[in-house]
Amino acid sequence: MSNASGSVVEVGEPILHVDMDAFYASVEQRDDPALRGRPVVVGGAGDRGVVAAASYESRRFGIHSAMPMVQARRRCPELVIVAGRFEVYREVSHEVMAVLRDITPWVEPLSLDEAFLDVRGAVRLFGPPVRIADRIRSEVRRRVDLPCSVGVAPTKSVAKLLSARAKPDGLLHWPAAEVTERLRPLPAAALWGAGPRTVERLEAYGFATIGQIADTDRRTLQRVVGDALGAQLHALARGEDPRAVTPSEPARSLSAEATFEDDLDDPEVLRRHLLRLAEKVARRLRRAEVAGRTVTIKVRFASFETVTRSATLGEPTDRTHEIVAVSRRLLDDLRLERARVRLLGVGVSNLGAATAARQLTLEVPETADPRWEELDDVVDRVAERFGDVGVSYASLLDDDEATPPAPTREDRG
């Protein structure tokens, strides 16, 4: 990039990761002064509820997102539980993203409350990246009266790590020349992509710190955690991350889940819920004008053990009956035999433009009956006109056990 005199402006740390602090809970505390300074969580208040977000006051009791609400209440009897207002969170998120796009068009949202920015094209206007980060924090506070934390780094993975370490309401910057050495003493869990099970496996083989991961041979690491993840963690431990900020990155998957008020063990009831979820996912695919080749179901049992099963189709689809058929086959293959199910989910991935799903082939499968497509089109038109209420499958019309699906990342994004 050139400045006004024609010389090149070097930006050593052009990547920012902006993360709103305890977003849902902070919005609730902002809108209700009586909640400020109190331990607040957003989520379902029932015995089967789960914490969607926890204020920093509640985190002092060890409460965190995805924790069962029963456990959260045990840890903090004075806990204030607030039902989620996702429409409000979306509106606030739009305002925050508008602040970021006022700085640069290179904004890659990850969810409602976090995004990456590449600011190398904005330094002439607003100054170096650290000054830009400080400007963002001030502007977000002014526009939506909420705190956010920002990491400033040469790569996406390090910027995300720094925003987490800057919380709450902070800013952290590592110069590019110091990244590798500063990473070394940190625990392996600090690496992006190292989940609890991966960390457990790494530690079992003696890899407790990022420095130990960086020093080992890549092939050795791949034997421990697999080829793809091993190569990724080895590069990240050395401060290497070539991934660019990608504005308006298309969704990699779409999904819907339902957490049940009471555990379910009736196969027919589970199949009806599966139909409801598949119908929702298919409709969302058609609205987004995308289709996918891989159908996945997720089943969480009463013990909290979770299993997933997937199947990849020969051609992409956005059709309800096809997603239902594959989902039900995957569920049947699990042979649950009256196992108690707490949560059920359906997802479609390997997405592409929906036009690919419309291409004609010489071999026409049974599911290609054009009447199914006509049915989906009618359902979509009715749903669009009457707000997702109107036409559905007969088996769902008197489904008294049905509960609204818990919001997924797609619902919130």
N, C-alpha and C positions, 0 to 999 in steps of 0.2 A: 504494500500500500504506500502511495506517495503523498507527501504533504505539499503545501502550496509552493515550496521552493523546488519540488521535484525529487527531494531525497526520500529514502524509504524510512517509514516509521516502524520500528521493530516493537512488537508487543510480546513480552515473554510469558505473560499469564493472561491470555485473552478469554478464558472460559470461566463463566460464573454459574454457580448453582444457587438458585433462590428457593428457600423452603419456608413456608409459613409455619409459625410456631403453634403446635397444638391447635390446628386450624379450626375444626368444628367447635371445640370447647372454647376457644378464644372468641369466636363469633358470638356464642351464647353469653359469655361474660361481658362482652362489649354491649350487647343489646339489653341485658338485664343487670343493672348495677348491683342488685342484691346478691348476685353470684360471684362478684369479684372478690378475690382473696380466699374463696372457699374451694374445697375439693370437688370438682365437677367432672362428670363423664357424660358423653353422648352415647346413647344406645338404648336397647330394649330393657325395660324395667322388670319384665317377667323372669321367672326362674330359668328360662331358656335364653335369656337375653345375653348379648355379647357387647363388650366395650368397643365402640367405634372410634372414640377419641377420648383422651384423658388430659385434663388440665395439669399444669406443672405442680399445683398444690396437691392433686391426687397422686401424682407420680412419686411424691415423697413417701407414700405408703406402699410403693412397689406395684402400683396399678399401671397397666399399659394396654394398648389397643389389642383386640382379639382375645382378651382375658374374659372368661365367663363372668357374668355380672354377679352371680352368687359369690364367687371368690372375691371379687372386688369389694362387695359389701362387707364380707368378713374382715377384710383388711382395714376397711375404714367405715365404721358404723355411721359416721356423719356424712357419708358420701351423698352428693346431690346428683340425681340421675335425670337427664333431660332428653326428651325424644328428639331425634334428628329432624332438621328442617332443610332438606337437601336442595330445595329450590332456592332458598336464601344463600346456601353455600355456593351454588352455581353462580348466582348473581355477583357475589363478592369475588369469586374466582375470575369472572370476566373483567371486573374492574382492575384486579391485580395484574392480569395478563395484558390489559391495555397499558398499564404503567410500564411494563417491560417492553412492549412493542413501541412505546414512545422513545425508547433508547435505541433499539435496533430491531430490524425485521427478523434477525436470526434468533428466534425464540422457539425452543422445543419443549412444550409442556409434557410432563410425565404423568400428571394427575391434576386434580383441582388445585392442589396446594403446593406444587413444586414445578420448576422448569429450569432448563439449561439456557444460557445465552452465550453467544459468541460476539464479543464487543470490539473486536479488532478494527471494525469499520466505524466505530463511534468515538474513538479516542481523540480525534481531532476536534470534535464538537464538545465532548464532555470531560476530557482529561484521561489519565491513566485508569486501568481497570479498578483499582482500589477506590478511587474517587467515584467512579461510576457505581460501584457496589454501595458506597455510603449514600449516594444520591438516591438509589433505588429504595434503600431502607427508609430514608426520610420521606420520600414521595408516597410509598405504600402506607406509612403511618399517617400522613396527611390526608390521603384519599379515602382510606377505609378504616383508619384508626385501629390498625392491628400490627403486631410485631412480626418481623420475619428475620431469618438468619441467612447469611450469604457466605459462600466459599469462593475464593478467587485462586485459580490455579492454571497450569498449562494444559491440563487434560480434564475430561469429564469425570473420570473416576476419582481423581484427587479433589476436584471441586466439590463433589458430592460428599466425600469424606469430611472435608473441612466445614461445610455448612452444618453437618451433624455435630461436629466438635465445637462449633461456635454457639450452639443453642444454650439458653434462649436469648433471642434478641441480640445477636452478635455478628461479627464479621471476622473472618480468618483468612489470611493470605500467606501462601508459601511461594517464595521466589523459585523459578524453574531450576536454578542451579542447586538448590538445597532439597528438592523433593525426595530424591533417592535416599539420602541420609536420614531425613526426617521420618520417612516411612519405616525404616528398619526396626526400631524398637516397638512399633505398634503391634497389637495382637493380630493374629491371622483373621479374626472375625471382622476387622476393620476393612478388609478388601471387599469391593463390590462384587457380589456373586458368591461369597463364602457364607452360605447359610449354616444354621446350627448343626445339621448332620454332616456337612462338609467339614466344618471346623472340628467336630468330634473326631472325624476320621483323620484329619491332618494332625491333630494333637496326639492321636494314638500312634502315629508314625514319627513323632518327635518334632513336628513343625508347629511351634507355638507362636512364633513371631513372623512378621513380614520379611525381616532380614533372613531368617532361616529358609523361607520359601524362595527368596531371590537367589540365595547361594547354592541351592540344590540344582542338580541336573534336571532339565525339563522333562526328559523321558521318565526319570524316577518319579517326578510329581504326577505325570500322566498315568503311571501305573497305580498310583494311590487313589486319584479322584476321577480318572477317565481322561481320554485324549483331549476333548474340546475344553473342558473346565480346567484341566491341568495346564494347557497352553495359555489360557486366559489369565489364570492366577499368576503364573510365572511371569508373564509380561507386566501385569499390573503391579506386582511386587517390585519390579524394577522401574516403576514410574512410566511405563510405556503403555499408551492407550491412543491408537490412531483414530478412534471414532470421532466423527465430526458432529457438530450440532446440526440437526436436521429439522428445519421448520415444517410444521404440519405433517409430521410423520404419520403414515396411515396405520390404523389399528392392526396389530398382529393377530388379534383374536377378539371374539365377542362371546359373552357368556351370561348366564343367569343362574342364580342359586335360590334355594328355599331352605330355611332353617325351621324345623317343625316345633310347634309348641309342646307336643308329646312325641316320643319316639314312635316310629312307624315300623310294623313288621308284616303288614299285609301286602303281598306282591301286587295285587290289583290296584290298591291305593297308590303304591309307589309308581306304578305304570301311568296312572292318571296324572300324578304330579310331574312325571317325566314328559308327558304330552304337553302339559301347560308350559313347562320351561322351554321345551323345543319350539313350541309355537311362538313364544316371546322372542327367542333368539333368531328364528327365521324371519320374523317381521322386522326385527332390528337390522338384519342383513340386507333385506330388500330396501329399507329406508336409506341405508348408507350406500346402496347400489354396489354392494360387494357380494362375493360368494366364496365359499371355502371348501377345501378338500378333506380336512381332518375333523372328525366329530369326536368329542371327548365327554365322558361322563365322570362326575366326582361323587363319591359316596363317603360320608362321614358317619361312623357308627356311634353308638351311645358311649363307647369307651374313648371316643375322640380319635380313634385310629381312622385314617383317611386313605382311600384307595382311588386311583384314577385308571380308566381304561379308554383307549383310543382306537379308531379305525380310520384309515385313509381311503378315500374314494378315487375311482378312476378319473372322474370329472368333478369340477367344483359345483356346489349346489347352494341355493338359497331357499329351497323348497321345504315347507314344513313336513310333508309326509315322508320325504327322504331322510331328514334329520331325525324324525320320530322313529322310523324303522331301524336306523343304525343305532340310535340310543337304546332302544328297547332290546335289540340283540346284545349289545354290550352289557346291559343290566342282567339279562337272562343268563349270559355266560358266567356271571359272578356266582350263580347258584347260592343265593343268600340264605335260603332255607329258614325263613322267619327271623333272620338277624335283625336287631333293633337299629333302625337308621335315624340319625339325628338331622342330617343335611343331605340334600341331593342337588346336583348341579349339572348343567349341560353347556358345552362350549363348542364353538367352531373356529378353527384356525387355518393357517395356510391360505390367507385371504388374497383375493385378486378382484379385478373389475368384474361386475356381474355379467357383462356381455360374453365372457368366456363360458359361462354356464348355459348360454342360449345357443351355442354352436350345434349344428345338426351333425349326427353321426350316422354311419350306415347301419350299425346295430342299435336297435331301439329296445331298451330294457322295459320290464313291466312298469316300473315306476315313472316312465316317461309319458304316461297317459296325459294328454293335453288338458283333460278336465281338472286334474290337480292344480295345474298352473292357473286355470280360470278361477278355481275356487280361492286360491291364495290372493289373486287380484281383487276378487269381490270382498274378501275379508279385509284386505288392506284399505280399500276405499271406504268401507263402513267404519273401520277403526279410525281412519283419518278424519272422517266427518263427525264421529260421535265420541272421540277421545278414548280409543282403545276399548270401547264397550259396544257390543252388538252381536257379531257372528262368532261362534266358536264351535268346538266339537261337541256332539251330543253327550259323550261320556263325561263332559265337564259341567254340564248344566246343573246337576244336583249334587255337585261335589262339596258337601258341607265341611269336609276335613281340610279343604284348601286354605292355605295361609298365603298372604302376599309374599313374594320372594324378597329376601333381604337384599338391600342395595349392593350391587357389585361395583367393581371399578368402572365398568362401562356406564352404569347408572349414574355414577357420581362424576363422570368425566364428560 
